[in-house]
Amino acid sequence: MPMATHPTETGGTVAVEIDQLEKTYSGGIHALRGINLSIEKGSIFALLGPNGAGKSTTMRTLATLTQATAGTAKVLGFDTSTESSQIRQKIGYVPQTKCSDPYASVRDNLLFQARVYRIRRGERMVRIDQLMSDFGLMDSASCMASQLSGGMRRRLEIAMGIVHKPTLLLLDEPTVGLDPDARLELWDMLTKAVDRDKMTLVFSTHYLDEVDQYASKVAIIDAGRVMAEGSPAELKRCIEGKMYTVELARRSDGDAAMEIIRQIPRVTRALQIGGKLHITGGADHEFSQQLSQLMKSTNIEILSLQVAQASLGDVYTRVTTKAFDPSA
């Protein structure tokens, strides 16, 4: 069997370059509305946003599974519209949905993937054994994929996505539906593999803690547009002041308390959720005292007042049209 040729990568230090990318589906549904992104080689880049924001469409475009309506997307220097075959040899892509053969064993799923990418026979089993060891699959090598737990099957599918040591790995919501322990275990295995094989990783997620902990850069997408971009630390610094959570003794005082808070010049944002008020404002002790004194002067009793730095969730809520839902 002839060996696949491996194209030379171009594009310098940039792994992905997206310029004014648009995608309109039949029926006039605008999934992408002029997205611009630049992703450095060797980075871990996150796409964050609500359902329907355009994350999966972006991932599928980079994987050459969807053609853009307008604009350009280059992966490792190759154009997704005209050079899809070159791109597919250099990337790994794992979608949200199950992609392993449920009636094949763990080893056979990996073996099939290795053959698809024409890995030399002498290297196949070495690579497969390495991945099964790395992802804790060795004891399940002969089990059918359908017999695996959700977390184990996700490990298998990510191992399948990197069996050929891709330069760029695209993971669409890699830990969706997994419990917290399974998510931590998978990320530990994944980051070790990414570091060892020197891959660039682009992943989409709803989990803010994953972005905060693992991403070197993040783009928050909403309604097909990039609403904010930068490192998690940079985005959090964009929100001036601190976050105050005020718990009221009487929930019925909420509206009156909000009226008072809106009159404070240094308040930049205030939300009322149940019996708690979430306020963005000045970052000094005097501001906290001012809040407390105003409440006392109107006989509004405060049970607690907590102060914290802005979180990625605060940034998300600020720039998107939908409130953050940690269960999404």
C-alpha positions in Angstrom: 0.0 0.0 0.0 1.5 3.4 -0.9 2.3 5.7 2.0 0.4 9.0 2.3 2.5 12.1 1.6 2.8 14.6 4.4 2.6 18.2 3.3 5.0 20.7 4.6 3.4 23.1 7.1 3.4 26.8 6.4 2.2 29.8 8.3 5.2 30.4 10.6 4.1 30.5 14.3 0.4 30.6 13.6 -1.6 27.4 13.6 -5.0 28.9 12.8 -5.9 32.1 11.0 -9.5 33.1 10.6 -10.5 36.2 8.7 -14.1 37.5 8.5 -15.5 33.9 8.5 -19.2 33.6 7.8 -21.5 30.7 7.6 -25.2 30.8 6.7 -27.2 27.6 6.6 -30.3 26.9 4.6 -33.3 28.8 5.9 -31.1 31.9 6.5 -29.6 30.7 9.8 -26.5 32.8 10.4 -24.1 30.6 12.4 -21.0 32.7 12.0 -21.0 36.5 11.4 -17.5 37.6 10.5 -15.3 35.8 13.0 -11.6 36.8 13.3 -9.2 34.6 15.2 -5.5 33.9 15.3 -4.2 30.9 17.2 -0.5 30.4 17.9 1.2 27.1 17.5 1.8 25.2 20.7 -1.0 27.0 22.5 -4.2 25.6 24.2 -7.1 27.7 22.9 -10.6 27.6 24.1 -13.9 28.5 22.4 -16.5 29.5 25.0 -20.1 30.4 24.5 -23.8 29.5 24.9 -25.5 26.8 22.8 -25.9 28.0 19.3 -23.1 30.5 19.6 -21.2 29.1 16.6 -18.5 27.1 18.4 -19.2 23.8 16.7 -19.6 25.4 13.3 -16.1 27.0 13.8 -14.6 23.7 14.7 -16.2 21.9 11.8 -15.0 24.6 9.4 -11.4 24.1 10.7 -11.8 20.4 10.3 -12.9 21.0 6.7 -16.3 19.3 7.3 -18.2 22.5 6.6 -17.6 25.1 3.9 -17.7 28.7 4.9 -20.1 31.0 3.1 -17.6 33.9 3.2 -14.2 34.8 4.6 -11.2 32.5 5.0 -9.8 30.1 7.4 -6.3 28.8 7.2 -5.1 25.8 9.2 -1.3 25.3 9.4 -1.1 27.6 6.4 -3.5 25.7 4.3 -6.9 27.1 3.1 -9.9 25.1 4.4 -11.8 25.8 1.2 -9.1 24.6 -1.3 -6.6 22.5 0.6 -8.7 20.2 2.7 -6.7 17.0 2.0 -3.5 18.6 3.2 -5.3 19.8 6.4 -6.9 16.5 7.2 -3.5 14.7 7.2 -2.2 17.1 9.9 -5.1 17.5 12.3 -7.1 15.4 14.7 -10.8 16.1 15.2 -13.1 14.6 17.9 -16.8 15.8 17.7 -19.2 16.1 20.5 -21.1 12.9 19.5 -19.7 9.4 19.9 -17.4 8.5 17.0 -16.0 5.2 18.0 -17.4 1.9 16.6 -19.6 0.6 19.4 -19.2 -3.0 18.3 -15.4 -3.0 18.0 -13.0 -3.4 20.8 -10.8 -0.6 22.2 -7.8 -2.0 20.5 -9.6 -2.5 17.2 -10.9 1.1 17.2 -7.4 2.4 17.6 -6.1 0.0 15.0 -8.6 1.0 12.5 -7.7 4.7 13.0 -4.0 3.9 12.7 -4.7 2.2 9.4 -6.8 5.1 8.1 -3.7 7.3 8.7 -1.4 4.7 7.2 0.9 4.4 10.2 3.6 1.9 9.4 2.8 -1.6 10.6 5.8 -1.8 12.8 4.8 1.4 14.6 1.1 0.8 14.9 1.0 -1.5 17.9 3.7 0.5 19.7 1.7 3.7 19.3 -1.6 2.0 20.3 -0.1 0.4 23.4 1.3 3.8 24.3 -2.1 5.5 24.0 -3.9 2.8 25.9 -1.4 3.1 28.7 -1.6 6.9 28.7 -5.4 7.0 28.7 -5.9 4.2 31.2 -7.4 1.8 28.6 -5.0 -1.1 28.8 -7.2 -3.2 31.0 -10.2 -2.6 28.7 -8.3 -3.3 25.4 -10.6 -6.2 24.5 -13.9 -4.5 25.6 -16.3 -3.2 23.0 -16.6 0.5 23.0 -20.3 0.2 23.9 -19.4 -1.5 27.1 -17.3 1.4 28.3 -18.5 4.1 30.7 -19.0 7.6 29.3 -15.6 8.8 30.6 -13.7 5.7 29.3 -15.3 6.0 25.9 -14.4 9.6 25.7 -10.8 8.7 26.5 -10.8 6.2 23.7 -12.2 8.7 21.2 -9.6 11.3 22.1 -6.9 8.6 21.8 -8.2 7.8 18.4 -8.0 11.5 17.5 -4.3 11.6 18.2 -3.1 8.2 17.1 -1.3 9.8 14.2 0.3 12.5 16.3 -1.5 15.5 14.7 0.0 18.9 14.7 -3.4 20.4 15.6 -6.0 18.7 17.7 -9.7 20.0 17.6 -11.9 18.8 20.4 -15.6 19.8 20.4 -16.8 19.7 24.1 -14.4 16.9 25.1 -15.8 16.5 28.6 -19.5 17.2 28.1 -21.6 14.9 30.4 -18.7 13.7 32.5 -18.7 13.9 36.2 -16.1 16.2 37.9 -13.6 13.4 38.7 -13.8 12.0 35.2 -13.2 15.5 33.7 -10.1 16.0 35.9 -8.7 12.6 35.0 -9.3 13.2 31.3 -7.7 16.6 31.3 -4.6 15.3 33.2 -4.1 12.6 30.5 -4.9 14.9 27.7 -2.5 17.7 28.7 0.3 15.3 29.1 -0.3 13.9 25.6 -0.5 17.3 24.1 2.7 18.4 25.8 4.6 15.2 24.8 3.6 15.3 21.2 3.9 19.1 20.9 0.3 19.6 19.6 -1.7 22.8 19.4 -5.1 22.2 21.1 -8.3 24.0 20.2 -11.3 23.0 22.3 -14.8 24.2 22.9 -16.5 23.9 26.2 -19.2 25.2 28.6 -17.0 24.6 31.6 -15.4 27.8 32.8 -13.1 26.0 35.2 -11.5 24.2 32.3 -10.9 27.4 30.4 -9.4 29.1 33.5 -7.1 26.2 34.3 -6.0 24.9 30.9 -6.4 27.5 28.2 -3.6 30.0 27.4 -6.2 32.0 25.4 -9.9 32.0 25.1 -12.5 33.5 22.6 -16.0 34.1 24.0 -18.4 33.6 21.1 -22.1 34.6 21.0 -24.6 34.7 18.1 -21.8 34.0 15.6 -19.5 36.8 16.8 -16.3 37.0 18.9 -17.4 39.1 21.9 -14.1 39.0 23.8 -10.7 37.4 23.3 -7.5 37.1 25.4 -6.0 35.0 28.2 -8.3 34.3 31.1 -6.4 36.7 33.3 -6.5 39.4 30.7 -10.3 39.1 30.3 -10.9 39.2 34.1 -8.7 42.3 34.3 -11.1 44.0 31.8 -13.8 44.2 34.5 -12.9 47.2 36.7 -13.3 47.0 40.4 -14.4 44.0 42.4 -17.4 41.7 42.7 -19.7 42.1 45.7 -22.3 39.6 46.8 -24.8 41.0 49.2 -27.2 38.6 50.9 -30.3 40.3 52.3 -32.2 39.3 55.4 -35.5 39.9 53.7 -35.9 39.0 50.0 -38.7 41.5 49.8 -36.1 44.3 50.2 -34.4 43.4 46.9 -36.1 46.0 44.7 -35.5 48.8 47.2 -31.8 47.8 47.6 -31.3 47.8 43.9 -32.7 51.4 43.7 -30.1 52.4 46.3 -27.2 50.6 44.6 -28.0 52.2 41.2 -27.5 55.6 42.8 -23.9 54.9 43.8 -21.6 56.4 41.1 -18.9 53.7 41.2 -21.3 50.8 40.6 -20.9 49.6 37.0 -23.2 46.6 37.1 -25.9 45.2 39.5 -28.0 42.0 39.3 -30.6 40.7 41.7 -30.9 36.9 41.9 -33.2 35.7 44.6 -32.2 37.2 47.9 -28.7 38.1 46.7 -27.4 41.2 44.9 -24.4 40.8 42.6 -22.5 44.1 42.2 -19.5 45.2 40.2 -17.9 48.4 41.6 -15.1 50.2 43.3 -12.2 48.1 44.6 -11.5 49.6 48.0 -12.6 49.3 51.6 -14.5 52.6 51.5 -16.8 51.2 48.8 -17.8 48.3 51.0 -18.5 50.7 53.9 -20.6 52.9 51.6 -22.8 50.0 50.5 -23.3 48.9 54.1 -24.1 52.4 55.4 -26.6 53.1 52.6 -28.4 49.8 53.4 -28.6 50.6 57.1 -29.9 54.1 56.5 -32.9 52.6 54.8 -33.5 49.8 57.3 -32.4 47.1 54.9 -30.7 44.4 56.8 -27.6 42.7 55.3 -26.9 39.1 56.3 -23.5 39.0 54.6 -21.3 41.0 52.3 -18.6 39.1 50.3 -15.9 40.6 48.1 -14.0 38.9 45.3 -12.0 39.6 42.2 -13.9 39.3 38.9 -14.2 35.7 37.6 -14.4 34.4 34.1 -18.1 33.8 34.7 -18.5 37.5 35.3 -16.8 38.3 32.0 -19.0 35.7 30.3 -22.2 37.2 31.7 -21.0 40.7 30.7 -20.3 40.0 27.1 -23.0 37.4 26.1 -26.7 37.7 25.8 -27.4 34.7 28.0 -26.6 34.3 31.7 -24.0 31.7 32.5 -25.6 28.3 33.3 -23.1 25.9 34.9 -25.3 23.0 34.2 -25.4 23.7 30.4 
